[in-house]
Amino acid sequence: MESIARLGVETFVEIAPKPVLLGMGRGCLADARGAWLPSQRPETEDWQQLLNRLGALYRQSIPINWVGFDRDYARHRIGLPTYPFQRRSYWIEAPEW
């Protein structure tokens, strides 16, 4: 851990089903700044946790390949009203997972 810190690493992501090693890592590097991020948490849905971590990495100025991340999902354009008071609902149905 000290060798990694000397290299200037300030963002740590634990890839595991439970965030156990993050606490030990913080104990090894008590003065370390930066982000300590779990990839998964038992009480949070995996997909939501993944999106939360990606957002946290993005806020840390870590470059994210959003095109690659979103590649497997089909997208299509939807026409929206141009007049702001046109009284019509435009809710998009969420897919069933």
Residue pairs with C-beta under 8 A, 6 or more apart in sequence:
1 25
1 28
1 29
2 28
2 29
5 29
5 32
9 34
10 32
10 33
10 34
10 35
10 60
11 34
11 35
11 37
11 57
11 60
11 62
12 22
12 25
12 34
12 35
12 36
12 37
13 37
13 38
13 39
13 53
13 57
14 20
14 21
14 22
14 25
14 36
14 37
14 38
14 39
15 39
16 38
16 39
16 40
17 40
17 42
18 38
18 40
18 41
18 42
19 38
19 40
19 41
22 36
22 37
22 38
25 36
26 32
26 36
34 60
35 56
35 57
35 60
37 53
37 56
37 57
38 49
38 53
39 49
39 50
39 53
40 46
40 49
41 49
44 52
47 97
54 64
54 69
57 64
58 64
78 90
78 92
80 90
81 88
81 90
